[in-house]
Each structure stands twice: as C-alpha cells, then as structure tokens.
C-alpha cells in the first residue's frame, strides 16, 4: 500500500518503462499522424481498463454492505465513487495532455500581472490595484517539500535539469530548524511577472500558526525576513537571531500575498488515513485548522493544494489521498489538488504548469479594487501642491522683474549736482 512504487495504468510493475519512453516527443512527431492517434488511443483504453480495475478493488468489495444502509448513504458512496473515478482518469488525461506541454507552458511564461482579470460587473482592468509582481505564498508543515517544490518549478520553467538548486532543502528533518527566513524566488529566474515565497513551516501550535499566517496575509511578506514564533524557547530564539548577520531584509520591498499554495506530504496523509495514532491525528488537525484559517481565503476561493512524495505511493493510494483531502478540506480533488511527485517527466511538469496557472488565474480574479476615495484625495493634494508651486514661482518671477525695473529707473543727474564738489 504505502510503500509501493506507482505503476502506470497500462503497464505491470515487472515491465515498467519511464514516461519519456512512453511518450517520446521527437519520434511521435516524425510518425504518421494516424499511427500517433492510434497509439494514444490504445494507451488511453488501457488506462481506462486499469481505472475500472482500481474502482472495483476500492468499491466493489463494499457493495454488498450498502444494501442494508439508507439511500442517503448509498448516494454519498456513489458520489465518492464518481470523484474517485474522476481523479483516476485525470492521471490518464495527463499522459495525453503532456504532448502539448510547451504550448501550455508558454501561456504561463507570457503571464503579466492582471492579464487574467475578468471584466465582469462593469469593472475593467484599470479599476483594480494590479501589483508589479504577483506573489504566491507556499505554506505547509515541516518536511512537506516546499523548498523541493520551488526547485522543481524553477527547473521546469528554465529548461535546465542541471541547474543548481535555488532553495535549501532539508535532508534530515531531525537536524536543523528548516526554513527560518522568507525567501523570494522569481519564476523564471530574473523575471518580474510572478514569484514564489518559501515560508516558515507550520507547527503543532494552532495559535502560533494563525498568528504567523495573519501577519503574512495582512502585513505582507519580505525577502530574507526572519520568522520567529512566540512559542520558541529563548535558546532557539538566540540561535535563530545569530543567523541574521545584517538587517538587509528591511530594505527589501514588501509584497502583498496574492494567492496561497498549501503543500502537504502524501505519505503522512495516507498514514493518518490508515491509522489513528496521536501523531497522525495531530498532523491532520494541524493541516485542517491552518487550511481553514480565514486569512488564507480570497473571498470564496481557498488555496490550491499540492501533494508531494507521491512517487513513493501506488496510483490507487495517490488517488485515495486526493479524495480524502478533498472531503476533509471541502475542495474538488481533481481540479484543486495537484499531485506533484519527485520525478522528472512531462506529466509531472504539466501538473506543475496547471497548478501555477490555476494559482495565477485566481490571484488575478481576486485582486483588490482601487481605493477611489484615497485616489481622489491624493489627486487633489497633488493638484493643490502643483498650483501652490506655480504661484510661488510666479510671485518670485514678478519680484525679480520689479527689482529690475527699479534699478533701471534710478538715474543720477551729474550735471545738476556738480556744484557740490566745485564749490570745495
């Protein structure tokens, strides 16, 4: 269950090719188009058969038990069955859609803040307060893979698999404090369109998590700002402050968080589903309470969710985790929960692109409106200052002209006063 390697729907674990072998991009374009369509159709058909098999394993054994329950329970199970089926089919669709990865990626690369604003309710793009750079905040527990996700996203959009990692990844979670500073990463490197913020991990103290989230969402985030919790012991506080050699973060620009990406560890979620130990229960409570924090929501839109470490789970378990989180957090698992494993293949890259496009679209859709009262007041003050400046300059010029006129009118008649020195 939890330790199996994910097997694609159309292959057995004994003969498992990589995704690159499954969909070799150069060779497909050189083949006859009819053969390409037939090959993809066969893979989709095999995938559907595997989906049906997994559905039977997940729900078929429980079918006899449902007859004795109420119609409401049966309806709820059918709904869950359809959701589970939709999630399984999404993996098959990723394999087919990965052929158009470059086309989808170009739409994200050409993004500028405010590009996906919807002109509804009589509002236009000029009526919104559009930021210079859209900021996406990564939030999640320690070890969920936030920093690894930053590195993976960066590699996808820079097309350089050998580029050094940008974010520091913790190898041993029992050593070190994890990410202590807010870190900004522009995507792609050097761009000003949008950026990711790697943040301090969530802890088991709900009040600390809420206070930390509230600070980020109301006051904004700044690159290299040290994050210290109130619950930290004095020794830990001193150790963290020793890392801060200088207060360079104070000179960094404060960015408003435009959308949130919530990252969770798929393995830990699966353990909590199969066990009821205190650690598993505490982990799920921490995720649920932090996710339901009202500061993370933008109007009715809740954060996007990313599941990591799915490459260590079977396909059936990955689907179960997504469905379980969807029910727990109240979001559609096939549309708002993105399974991003630790693998470099077109399907994973496409999932990353889909996740970013979803986040950027919702960030633009929830941009705040411009404060027209403040704008009018600011315009009036600017106008008054300009008029005052013009009046001061005009008065000064007039004074200079008057002085020049007085000097030109002053004349001494030397002939009339020459007797004053001739008499001497």
KAVENPE-V382463 format. One record per residue. N is the residue number from 1. OMEGA is omega in radians with two decimals (* if undefined). Layout:
# KAVENPE-V382463
n->N omega->OMEGA
n->N omega->OMEGA
This chain:
# KAVENPE-V382463
n->1 omega->-2.98
n->2 omega->-3.05
n->3 omega->-3.11
n->4 omega->3.05
n->5 omega->-3.09
n->6 omega->3.13
n->7 omega->3.13
n->8 omega->-3.02
n->9 omega->-3.00
n->10 omega->3.14
n->11 omega->3.04
n->12 omega->-3.12
n->13 omega->3.14
n->14 omega->-3.09
n->15 omega->-3.00
n->16 omega->3.09
n->17 omega->3.06
n->18 omega->3.14
n->19 omega->3.11
n->20 omega->3.05
n->21 omega->-3.11
n->22 omega->-3.12
n->23 omega->3.12
n->24 omega->-3.00
n->25 omega->-3.08
n->26 omega->-3.07
n->27 omega->-3.12
n->28 omega->-3.11
n->29 omega->3.12
n->30 omega->-3.14
n->31 omega->3.05
n->32 omega->-3.11
n->33 omega->-3.13
n->34 omega->3.12
n->35 omega->3.12
n->36 omega->-3.14
n->37 omega->3.13
n->38 omega->-3.13
n->39 omega->3.12
n->40 omega->3.13
n->41 omega->3.11
n->42 omega->-3.14
n->43 omega->3.11
n->44 omega->3.11
n->45 omega->3.12
n->46 omega->3.12
n->47 omega->3.12
n->48 omega->3.11
n->49 omega->3.12
n->50 omega->3.09
n->51 omega->3.13
n->52 omega->3.13
n->53 omega->3.13
n->54 omega->3.09
n->55 omega->3.12
n->56 omega->3.13
n->57 omega->-3.06
n->58 omega->-3.01
n->59 omega->-3.04
n->60 omega->-3.10
n->61 omega->-3.10
n->62 omega->-3.04
n->63 omega->-3.14
n->64 omega->-3.09
n->65 omega->-3.04
n->66 omega->-3.05
n->67 omega->-3.11
n->68 omega->-3.13
n->69 omega->-3.08
n->70 omega->3.09
n->71 omega->3.12
n->72 omega->3.12
n->73 omega->3.12
n->74 omega->3.12
n->75 omega->3.12
n->76 omega->3.12
n->77 omega->3.08
n->78 omega->3.10
n->79 omega->3.14
n->80 omega->3.09
n->81 omega->-3.14
n->82 omega->3.12
n->83 omega->3.12
n->84 omega->3.12
n->85 omega->3.12
n->86 omega->3.13
n->87 omega->3.12
n->88 omega->3.13
n->89 omega->-3.13
n->90 omega->3.09
n->91 omega->3.08
n->92 omega->-3.14
n->93 omega->3.12
n->94 omega->-3.14
n->95 omega->3.14
n->96 omega->-3.10
n->97 omega->-3.13
n->98 omega->3.07
n->99 omega->-3.12
n->100 omega->-3.09
n->101 omega->-3.09
n->102 omega->3.13
n->103 omega->3.14
n->104 omega->-3.13
n->105 omega->-3.14
n->106 omega->3.12
n->107 omega->3.10
n->108 omega->3.13
n->109 omega->3.13
n->110 omega->-3.11
n->111 omega->2.96
n->112 omega->-3.12
n->113 omega->-3.14
n->114 omega->-3.08
n->115 omega->-3.09
n->116 omega->3.03
n->117 omega->3.11
n->118 omega->3.14
n->119 omega->-3.13
n->120 omega->3.11
n->121 omega->-3.13
n->122 omega->-3.13
n->123 omega->3.08
n->124 omega->-3.12
n->125 omega->-3.11
n->126 omega->-3.13
n->127 omega->-3.09
n->128 omega->3.09
n->129 omega->-3.06
n->130 omega->-3.13
n->131 omega->3.05
n->132 omega->-3.14
n->133 omega->3.10
n->134 omega->-3.08
n->135 omega->3.09
n->136 omega->-3.07
n->137 omega->3.07
n->138 omega->-3.13
n->139 omega->3.10
n->140 omega->3.13
n->141 omega->3.11
n->142 omega->3.12
n->143 omega->-3.12
n->144 omega->3.07
n->145 omega->3.14
n->146 omega->-3.12
n->147 omega->3.09
n->148 omega->3.10
n->149 omega->3.09
n->150 omega->-3.14
n->151 omega->-3.14
n->152 omega->3.11
n->153 omega->-3.13
n->154 omega->3.14
n->155 omega->-3.13
n->156 omega->-3.05
n->157 omega->3.06
n->158 omega->3.11
n->159 omega->3.13
n->160 omega->-3.11
n->161 omega->-3.09
n->162 omega->3.11
n->163 omega->3.13
n->164 omega->-3.13
n->165 omega->3.14
n->166 omega->-3.11
n->167 omega->3.11
n->168 omega->-3.12
n->169 omega->3.11
n->170 omega->-3.13
n->171 omega->3.13
n->172 omega->-3.04
n->173 omega->3.13
n->174 omega->3.14
n->175 omega->3.10
n->176 omega->-3.06
n->177 omega->-3.10
n->178 omega->3.13
n->179 omega->-3.13
n->180 omega->-3.07
n->181 omega->2.96
n->182 omega->-3.10
n->183 omega->3.13
n->184 omega->3.10
n->185 omega->3.09
n->186 omega->-3.11
n->187 omega->-0.22
n->188 omega->-3.07
n->189 omega->3.13
n->190 omega->3.14
n->191 omega->3.13
n->192 omega->-3.09
n->193 omega->3.11
n->194 omega->-3.11
n->195 omega->3.05
n->196 omega->3.07
n->197 omega->3.02
n->198 omega->-2.96
n->199 omega->3.05
n->200 omega->-3.08
n->201 omega->3.03
n->202 omega->3.12
n->203 omega->-3.11
n->204 omega->3.12
n->205 omega->-3.07
n->206 omega->-3.11
n->207 omega->3.09
n->208 omega->3.12
n->209 omega->-3.12
n->210 omega->3.13
n->211 omega->3.13
n->212 omega->3.12
n->213 omega->3.14
n->214 omega->3.13
n->215 omega->-3.13
n->216 omega->-3.02
n->217 omega->-3.11
n->218 omega->-3.10
n->219 omega->3.14
n->220 omega->-3.12
n->221 omega->3.13
n->222 omega->-3.13
n->223 omega->3.08
n->224 omega->3.07
n->225 omega->-3.14
n->226 omega->3.14
n->227 omega->3.13
n->228 omega->3.14
n->229 omega->3.10
n->230 omega->-3.09
n->231 omega->3.14
n->232 omega->3.07
n->233 omega->-3.08
n->234 omega->3.13
n->235 omega->3.11
n->236 omega->3.09
n->237 omega->-3.14
n->238 omega->-3.14
n->239 omega->3.13
n->240 omega->-3.13
n->241 omega->3.07
n->242 omega->3.12
n->243 omega->-3.09
n->244 omega->-3.13
n->245 omega->-3.12
n->246 omega->-3.11
n->247 omega->-3.11
n->248 omega->-3.08
n->249 omega->-3.12
n->250 omega->3.11
n->251 omega->3.14
n->252 omega->-3.13
n->253 omega->3.06
n->254 omega->-3.11
n->255 omega->3.03
n->256 omega->3.11
n->257 omega->-3.10
n->258 omega->3.06
n->259 omega->-3.04
n->260 omega->3.04
n->261 omega->-3.06
n->262 omega->-3.04
n->263 omega->3.11
n->264 omega->3.11
n->265 omega->-3.09
n->266 omega->-3.12
n->267 omega->-3.14
n->268 omega->3.10
n->269 omega->3.13
n->270 omega->3.10
n->271 omega->3.12
n->272 omega->3.10
n->273 omega->-3.05
n->274 omega->-3.14
n->275 omega->-3.13
n->276 omega->3.12
n->277 omega->-3.11
n->278 omega->-3.13
n->279 omega->-3.14
n->280 omega->3.14
n->281 omega->3.14
n->282 omega->3.14
n->283 omega->-3.11
n->284 omega->3.08
n->285 omega->3.10
n->286 omega->3.13
n->287 omega->-3.07
n->288 omega->-3.09
n->289 omega->3.11
n->290 omega->-3.12
n->291 omega->-3.12
n->292 omega->3.10
n->293 omega->-3.07
n->294 omega->-3.14
n->295 omega->-3.12
n->296 omega->-3.10
n->297 omega->3.06
n->298 omega->-2.99
n->299 omega->3.13
n->300 omega->-3.06
n->301 omega->3.08
n->302 omega->-3.11
n->303 omega->2.94
n->304 omega->-3.10
n->305 omega->3.09
n->306 omega->3.06
n->307 omega->3.14
n->308 omega->3.09
n->309 omega->3.11
n->310 omega->3.13
n->311 omega->3.11
n->312 omega->-3.13
n->313 omega->3.03
n->314 omega->3.13
n->315 omega->3.14
n->316 omega->3.14
n->317 omega->3.11
n->318 omega->3.10
n->319 omega->3.13
n->320 omega->3.14
n->321 omega->3.14
n->322 omega->3.13
n->323 omega->-3.13
n->324 omega->3.13
n->325 omega->3.10
n->326 omega->3.11
n->327 omega->-3.09
n->328 omega->-3.05
n->329 omega->3.09
n->330 omega->3.12
n->331 omega->-3.13
n->332 omega->-3.05
n->333 omega->-3.11
n->334 omega->-3.06
n->335 omega->-3.00
n->336 omega->3.08
n->337 omega->-3.01
n->338 omega->-3.12
n->339 omega->-3.09
n->340 omega->-3.12
n->341 omega->3.11
n->342 omega->3.13
n->343 omega->-3.13
n->344 omega->3.12
n->345 omega->-3.10
n->346 omega->-3.12
n->347 omega->3.10
n->348 omega->3.11
n->349 omega->3.13
n->350 omega->3.09
n->351 omega->3.09
n->352 omega->3.13
n->353 omega->3.11
n->354 omega->-3.14
n->355 omega->3.13
n->356 omega->3.12
n->357 omega->3.09
n->358 omega->-3.10
n->359 omega->-3.12
n->360 omega->3.11
n->361 omega->-3.14
n->362 omega->3.05
n->363 omega->3.11
n->364 omega->-3.10
n->365 omega->-3.08
n->366 omega->3.09
n->367 omega->-3.14
n->368 omega->3.08
n->369 omega->3.10
n->370 omega->3.11
n->371 omega->-3.03
n->372 omega->3.11
n->373 omega->3.12
n->374 omega->-3.14
n->375 omega->3.13
n->376 omega->3.12
n->377 omega->3.13
n->378 omega->3.11
n->379 omega->3.12
n->380 omega->3.11
n->381 omega->3.12
n->382 omega->3.13
n->383 omega->3.14
n->384 omega->3.11
n->385 omega->3.11
n->386 omega->3.12
n->387 omega->3.11
n->388 omega->3.10
n->389 omega->3.11
n->390 omega->3.14
n->391 omega->3.13
n->392 omega->3.11
n->393 omega->3.13
n->394 omega->3.12
n->395 omega->3.14
n->396 omega->3.11
n->397 omega->3.12
n->398 omega->3.12
n->399 omega->3.11
n->400 omega->3.13
n->401 omega->3.13
n->402 omega->3.10
n->403 omega->3.11
n->404 omega->3.13
n->405 omega->3.13
n->406 omega->3.13
n->407 omega->-3.12
n->408 omega->3.13
n->409 omega->-3.11
n->410 omega->-3.08
n->411 omega->3.14
n->412 omega->3.09
n->413 omega->-3.09
n->414 omega->3.12
n->415 omega->-3.10
n->416 omega->-3.08
n->417 omega->-3.11
n->418 omega->3.13
n->419 omega->-3.08
n->420 omega->3.09
n->421 omega->3.10
n->422 omega->-3.13
n->423 omega->3.13
n->424 omega->*
